[in-house]
Amino acid sequence: MRVCSHLKEATQLTAMEIQRMLELMQRHYHGVTEDSFLQDLQGKDWVILLHDQAREVVGFSTQKQFTHSVHGRSCTIVFSGDTIIDKAYWGTLALPIAFVRMMLDIQQRSSQQDLYWFLISKGYRTYRYLPVFFHRFYPRCGTAIPAFERDLLHGLGERMFPQRYDSQAGIIRTDGQGQRLRQELGEVTPSRLKNGDVAFFVQANPRHAQGDELACLAPFDQNNLTDFLLKRVYSCTPY
């Protein structure tokens, strides 16, 4: 089934699009209220929308851009917030391709600063985007986090989640009232654990099923993108 992507300013979303986004979140996560969803959306700059052939929203990812400084060095940060794709469309690359194109555009406009993707993951599927699409990302099994990226990651966690960020574990702790994946979507089966990246995620974030989120960081430049992703980014029509 064909899926199309569209990048839209958060303030330009229609009421119908917002309602569909809320429905998708509530279908896939526990603990999503309309108030909490709308409050989170108000803090975002853009939304990547996925549409099916009937132009119905079947997935989305909210995005926020800001500048953060560590040790006197300023970086451009893109933070991905609420993200979900309808289960019927799992496997589509429309979302990551649209995301990369958005990042490439940001990189051109912010060329004087290093660009980083900051994401928090409460499910192994989100974490697995990292090894599929990036050569370098953190945290990762068997790889030490360089000092600058370590301090940047901690600084971002403390800035965005000051009451819940556990710097020792690199985890945003759930407050018991937040979102958590529905069991059938986030369950890690023994066969999944045979994948080294999934096994690492579960070890690093053992309370993911309760809503804890692993703080992750990836430097964004074309040299850090895998050939798998680059070939698909440049072979598809623009969003």
Backbone hydrogen bonds in HBPLUS format (Angstrom, degrees):
<---DONOR---> <-ACCEPTOR-->    atom                        ^
c    i                          cat <-CA-CA->   ^        H-A-AA   ^      H-
h    n   atom  resd res      DA  || num        DHA   H-A  angle D-A-AA Bond
n    s   type  num  typ     dist DA aas  dist angle  dist       angle   num
A0004-CYS N   A0051-HIS O   2.92 MM  47  5.22 163.0  1.95 151.5 156.1     1
A0051-HIS N   A0004-CYS O   2.75 MM  47  5.22 162.1  1.78 154.3 160.6     2
A0006-HIS N   A0049-LEU O   2.87 MM  43  5.17 140.3  2.02 146.9 155.7     3
A0049-LEU N   A0006-HIS O   2.81 MM  43  5.17 174.9  1.82 156.6 155.8     4
A0008-LYS N   A0047-VAL O   2.96 MM  39  5.36 160.8  2.00 147.3 153.7     5
A0047-VAL N   A0008-LYS O   2.78 MM  39  5.36 150.4  1.86 156.8 166.9     6
A0012-GLN N   A0009-GLU O   2.90 MM   3  5.32 155.5  1.96 113.4 121.5     7
A0010-ALA N   A0045-ASP O   2.91 MM  35  5.45 172.5  1.91 126.3 128.1     8
A0013-LEU N   A0010-ALA O   3.43 MM   3  5.65 171.1  2.43 109.3 110.9     9
A0018-ILE N   A0014-THR O   2.99 MM   4  6.30 163.3  2.02 155.1 159.3    10
A0019-GLN N   A0015-ALA O   2.98 MM   4  6.13 157.4  2.03 144.5 150.8    11
A0020-ARG N   A0016-MET O   3.00 MM   4  6.18 156.2  2.06 145.6 151.8    12
A0021-MET N   A0017-GLU O   2.92 MM   4  6.16 156.3  1.98 148.9 155.6    13
A0022-LEU N   A0018-ILE O   2.95 MM   4  6.19 160.2  1.99 150.5 155.5    14
A0023-GLU N   A0019-GLN O   2.98 MM   4  6.22 158.7  2.02 146.7 152.4    15
A0024-LEU N   A0020-ARG O   2.96 MM   4  6.22 155.2  2.03 148.8 155.1    16
A0025-MET N   A0021-MET O   3.03 MM   4  6.34 159.7  2.07 150.4 155.5    17
A0026-GLN N   A0022-LEU O   2.94 MM   4  6.19 165.1  1.96 156.3 160.1    18
A0027-ARG N   A0023-GLU O   2.95 MM   4  6.04 141.4  2.10 142.7 152.9    19
A0028-HIS N   A0024-LEU O   3.23 MM   4  6.39 139.6  2.40 142.5 151.4    20
A0028-HIS N   A0025-MET O   3.21 MM   3  5.35 132.3  2.45  98.7 110.6    21
A0029-TYR N   A0025-MET O   2.81 MM   4  5.73 141.0  1.96 154.9 164.9    22
A0182-ARG N   A0028-HIS O   3.10 MM 154  5.88 162.9  2.13 147.7 143.2    23
A0030-HIS N   A0180-ARG O   2.77 MM 150  5.30 167.4  1.79 165.9 163.6    24
A0180-ARG N   A0030-HIS O   3.17 MM 150  5.30 145.3  2.29 132.7 136.9    25
A0037-PHE N   A0033-THR O   2.99 MM   4  6.09 159.0  2.03 150.5 156.8    26
A0038-LEU N   A0034-GLU O   2.94 MM   4  6.08 168.8  1.96 153.8 156.6    27
A0039-GLN N   A0035-ASP O   2.93 MM   4  6.04 156.7  1.98 148.3 155.2    28
A0040-ASP N   A0036-SER O   3.07 MM   4  6.17 157.1  2.12 141.8 147.5    29
A0041-LEU N   A0037-PHE O   2.96 MM   4  6.18 157.8  2.01 148.6 155.3    30
A0042-GLN N   A0038-LEU O   3.01 MM   4  6.19 148.3  2.12 145.4 152.5    31
A0043-GLY N   A0040-ASP O   3.12 MM   3  5.52 147.7  2.23 107.5 116.6    32
A0044-LYS N   A0041-LEU O   3.07 MM   3  5.39 166.5  2.09 119.0 120.0    33
A0045-ASP N   A0063-GLN O   2.74 MM  18  5.85 146.3  1.85 148.4 159.6    34
A0046-TRP N   A0063-GLN O   3.14 MM  17  5.13 163.2  2.17 136.4 141.7    35
A0063-GLN N   A0046-TRP O   2.81 MM  17  5.13 158.7  1.85 154.5 150.9    36
A0048-ILE N   A0061-SER O   2.90 MM  13  5.20 166.8  1.92 151.4 152.3    37
A0061-SER N   A0048-ILE O   2.97 MM  13  5.20 134.8  2.18 136.0 147.4    38
A0050-LEU N   A0059-GLY O   2.84 MM   9  4.85 156.6  1.89 144.7 137.6    39
A0058-VAL N   A0050-LEU O   2.81 MM   8  5.55 159.7  1.85 140.7 147.8    40
A0052-ASP N   A0056-GLU O   3.03 MM   4  5.60 150.1  2.12 145.7 153.4    41
A0055-ARG N   A0052-ASP O   2.91 MM   3  5.22 158.3  1.95 118.6 121.3    42
A0086-ASP N   A0058-VAL O   2.78 MM  28  5.39 178.2  1.78 160.5 160.4    43
A0060-PHE N   A0084-ILE O   2.89 MM  24  5.75 152.2  1.97 159.7 168.9    44
A0084-ILE N   A0060-PHE O   3.01 MM  24  5.75 157.1  2.07 158.7 164.9    45
A0062-THR N   A0082-ASP O   2.97 MM  20  5.61 156.2  2.03 152.8 160.3    46
A0081-GLY N   A0062-THR O   2.86 MM  19  5.13 159.6  1.91 135.3 142.0    47
A0064-LYS N   A0079-PHE O   2.91 MM  15  5.12 144.2  2.04 141.5 152.2    48
A0079-PHE N   A0064-LYS O   2.76 MM  15  5.12 165.2  1.78 156.3 159.5    49
A0066-PHE N   A0077-ILE O   2.99 MM  11  5.38 154.0  2.05 148.6 155.8    50
A0077-ILE N   A0066-PHE O   2.77 MM  11  5.38 174.2  1.77 175.6 173.8    51
A0068-HIS N   A0075-CYS O   2.97 MM   7  5.43 160.1  2.01 152.7 159.2    52
A0075-CYS N   A0068-HIS O   2.84 MM   7  5.43 153.6  1.91 143.4 151.7    53
A0070-VAL N   A0073-ARG O   2.95 MM   3  5.27 158.3  2.00 140.3 142.0    54
A0073-ARG N   A0070-VAL O   2.92 MM   3  5.27 162.5  1.96 116.0 121.8    55
A0076-THR N   A0114-ASP O   2.82 MM  38  6.08 161.5  1.86 164.6 169.4    56
A0116-TYR N   A0076-THR O   2.93 MM  40  6.35 155.9  1.99 164.0 172.0    57
A0078-VAL N   A0116-TYR O   3.01 MM  38  6.40 155.9  2.07 163.4 171.1    58
A0118-PHE N   A0078-VAL O   2.93 MM  40  6.05 169.7  1.94 150.3 153.6    59
A0080-SER N   A0118-PHE O   3.25 MM  38  6.73 150.6  2.34 157.6 166.0    60
A0089-TYR N   A0086-ASP O   2.77 MM   3  5.56 163.3  1.79 128.1 134.0    61
A0090-TRP N   A0087-LYS O   3.21 MM   3  5.22 172.0  2.22 110.1 110.3    62
A0092-THR N   A0089-TYR O   3.24 MM   3  6.10 161.6  2.28 143.5 144.5    63
A0097-ILE N   A0093-LEU O   3.05 MM   4  6.07 160.5  2.09 154.5 160.6    64
A0098-ALA N   A0094-ALA O   3.04 MM   4  6.09 159.0  2.08 142.3 148.2    65
A0099-PHE N   A0095-LEU O   2.86 MM   4  6.07 157.7  1.91 155.6 162.9    66
A0100-VAL N   A0096-PRO O   2.93 MM   4  6.09 162.3  1.96 148.1 151.7    67
A0101-ARG N   A0097-ILE O   3.09 MM   4  6.30 161.7  2.13 148.4 153.3    68
A0102-MET N   A0098-ALA O   2.98 MM   4  6.19 152.8  2.06 145.4 153.0    69
A0103-MET N   A0099-PHE O   2.89 MM   4  6.20 157.3  1.95 150.5 157.0    70
A0104-LEU N   A0100-VAL O   2.83 MM   4  6.09 154.0  1.90 151.8 158.8    71
A0105-ASP N   A0101-ARG O   3.11 MM   4  6.29 151.8  2.20 141.8 148.5    72
A0106-ILE N   A0102-MET O   2.98 MM   4  6.32 155.8  2.04 148.3 155.3    73
A0107-GLN N   A0103-MET O   2.82 MM   4  6.01 157.1  1.87 149.6 156.2    74
A0108-GLN N   A0104-LEU O   3.11 MM   4  6.34 150.7  2.20 141.5 147.9    75
A0109-ARG N   A0105-ASP O   3.21 MM   4  6.49 149.2  2.31 143.3 151.2    76
A0109-ARG N   A0106-ILE O   3.09 MM   3  5.13 119.2  2.48  95.5 110.5    77
A0110-SER N   A0106-ILE O   2.84 MM   4  5.98 124.7  2.15 144.8 160.8    78
A0110-SER N   A0107-GLN O   3.29 MM   3  5.02 138.5  2.48  90.4 101.8    79
A0113-GLN N   A0110-SER O   3.13 MM   3  5.87 169.6  2.14 124.2 127.4    80
A0220-PHE N   A0115-LEU O   2.80 MM 105  5.41 171.3  1.81 150.7 148.4    81
A0117-TRP N   A0218-ALA O   2.86 MM 101  5.17 168.1  1.87 152.3 155.9    82
A0218-ALA N   A0117-TRP O   2.98 MM 101  5.17 148.1  2.08 142.7 151.5    83
A0119-LEU N   A0216-CYS O   3.15 MM  97  5.32 161.3  2.18 133.5 139.3    84
A0216-CYS N   A0119-LEU O   2.82 MM  97  5.32 157.5  1.87 174.5 176.2    85
A0121-SER N   A0214-LEU O   2.94 MM  93  5.02 156.5  1.99 131.8 138.2    86
A0214-LEU N   A0121-SER O   2.83 MM  93  5.02 162.7  1.86 136.6 133.1    87
A0127-TYR N   A0123-GLY O   3.40 MM   4  6.75 163.9  2.42 148.2 152.6    88
A0128-ARG N   A0124-TYR O   2.97 MM   4  6.11 146.7  2.08 146.9 155.1    89
A0129-TYR N   A0126-THR O   3.13 MM   3  5.61 158.3  2.18 111.1 117.7    90
A0130-LEU N   A0127-TYR O   3.04 MM   3  5.82 146.2  2.16 119.4 126.1    91
A0133-PHE N   A0129-TYR O   3.00 MM   4  6.00 144.4  2.13 149.2 157.7    92
A0134-PHE N   A0130-LEU O   2.81 MM   4  5.51 149.7  1.90 159.6 163.7    93
A0226-THR N   A0133-PHE O   3.04 MM  93  5.22 157.6  2.09 121.0 124.6    94
A0135-HIS N   A0224-ASN O   2.93 MM  89  5.26 152.4  2.01 138.9 145.7    95
A0138-TYR N   A0217-LEU O   2.83 MM  79  5.28 157.8  1.88 158.3 164.9    96
A0217-LEU N   A0138-TYR O   2.77 MM  79  5.28 155.4  1.83 156.7 162.2    97
A0143-THR N   A0140-ARG O   3.17 MM   3  5.52 159.4  2.21 135.3 132.3    98
A0150-ARG N   A0146-PRO O   2.82 MM   4  5.96 154.5  1.88 159.6 168.4    99
A0151-ASP N   A0147-ALA O   3.01 MM   4  6.22 165.1  2.03 151.9 154.5   100
A0152-LEU N   A0148-PHE O   2.84 MM   4  6.06 152.9  1.91 150.1 159.1   101
A0153-LEU N   A0149-GLU O   2.84 MM   4  5.90 161.6  1.87 145.3 150.1   102
A0154-HIS N   A0150-ARG O   3.01 MM   4  6.26 164.4  2.04 150.0 154.1   103
A0155-GLY N   A0151-ASP O   2.88 MM   4  5.94 155.3  1.95 140.6 148.2   104
A0156-LEU N   A0152-LEU O   2.94 MM   4  6.15 154.7  2.00 150.2 156.2   105
A0157-GLY N   A0153-LEU O   3.01 MM   4  6.24 160.2  2.05 148.6 154.1   106
A0158-GLU N   A0154-HIS O   2.95 MM   4  6.14 162.1  1.98 152.4 156.8   107
A0159-ARG N   A0155-GLY O   2.90 MM   4  5.98 145.6  2.02 139.1 149.1   108
A0160-MET N   A0156-LEU O   2.95 MM   4  6.02 168.0  1.97 153.2 155.4   109
A0161-PHE N   A0157-GLY O   2.90 MM   4  5.60 147.9  2.00 139.4 148.4   110
A0164-ARG N   A0161-PHE O   3.07 MM   3  5.44 143.2  2.21 110.0 120.7   111
A0165-TYR N   A0161-PHE O   2.91 MM   4  5.52 139.6  2.08 171.1 166.8   112
A0173-ARG N   A0164-ARG O   2.87 MM   9  5.12 164.4  1.89 145.1 139.8   113
A0166-ASP N   A0171-ILE O   2.75 MM   5  5.22 171.1  1.76 162.8 166.1   114
A0170-GLY N   A0166-ASP O   2.71 MM   4  5.64 135.4  1.91 150.0 165.0   115
A0171-ILE N   A0166-ASP O   3.23 MM   5  5.22 147.3  2.35 137.7 140.6   116
A0215-ALA N   A0170-GLY O   3.07 MM  45  5.74 174.5  2.07 158.4 159.2   117
A0172-ILE N   A0213-GLU O   2.79 MM  41  5.08 166.8  1.81 155.0 158.7   118
A0213-GLU N   A0172-ILE O   3.02 MM  41  5.08 161.4  2.06 139.5 145.4   119
A0185-LEU N   A0182-ARG O   2.84 MM   3  5.53 152.0  1.92 123.0 132.0   120
A0186-GLY N   A0182-ARG O   3.12 MM   4  6.31 148.7  2.23 151.6 160.6   121
A0187-GLU N   A0183-GLN O   2.97 MM   4  5.47 134.1  2.19 151.3 154.0   122
A0192-ARG N   A0189-THR O   2.99 MM   3  5.18 122.3  2.33 102.0 116.7   123
A0193-LEU N   A0189-THR O   3.13 MM   4  6.50 147.5  2.24 150.0 159.5   124
A0194-LYS N   A0191-SER O   3.24 MM   3  5.48 155.8  2.31 102.4 109.6   125
A0195-ASN N   A0192-ARG O   2.99 MM   3  5.75 163.6  2.02 120.4 125.5   126
A0199-ALA N   A0195-ASN O   2.97 MM   4  6.21 165.7  1.99 159.2 163.8   127
A0200-PHE N   A0196-GLY O   2.95 MM   4  6.10 152.2  2.03 140.8 148.4   128
A0201-PHE N   A0197-ASP O   2.98 MM   4  6.18 160.0  2.02 143.9 149.2   129
A0202-VAL N   A0198-VAL O   3.02 MM   4  6.30 164.3  2.04 156.3 159.3   130
A0203-GLN N   A0199-ALA O   3.03 MM   4  6.23 154.0  2.10 144.1 151.5   131
A0204-ALA N   A0200-PHE O   2.80 MM   4  5.99 159.7  1.84 156.9 162.6   132
A0205-ASN N   A0201-PHE O   2.80 MM   4  5.85 144.6  1.93 147.9 157.6   133
A0208-HIS N   A0205-ASN O   3.17 MM   3  5.56 138.4  2.35 127.8 123.8   134
A0210-GLN N   A0207-ARG O   3.06 MM   3  5.38 142.4  2.20 105.6 116.3   135
A0212-ASP N   A0207-ARG O   3.25 MM   5  5.61 159.7  2.30 142.1 136.0   136
A0211-GLY N   A0208-HIS O   3.01 MM   3  5.13 155.2  2.07 104.3 112.3   137
A0224-ASN N   A0221-ASP O   2.85 MM   3  5.43 150.5  1.94 115.8 125.4   138
A0225-LEU N   A0222-GLN O   3.16 MM   3  5.22 162.4  2.20 104.6 110.0   139
A0229-LEU N   A0226-THR O   3.13 MM   3  5.47 122.2  2.48 102.9 115.0   140
A0230-LEU N   A0226-THR O   3.00 MM   4  6.30 173.2  2.01 159.1 160.9   141
A0231-LYS N   A0227-ASP O   2.99 MM   4  5.93 171.1  2.00 152.4 154.3   142
A0232-ARG N   A0229-LEU O   3.07 MM   3  5.30 121.5  2.42 101.6 116.0   143
A0233-VAL N   A0229-LEU O   2.89 MM   4  6.14 151.7  1.97 155.2 164.5   144
A0234-TYR N   A0230-LEU O   3.07 MM   4  6.23 165.1  2.10 157.0 158.7   145
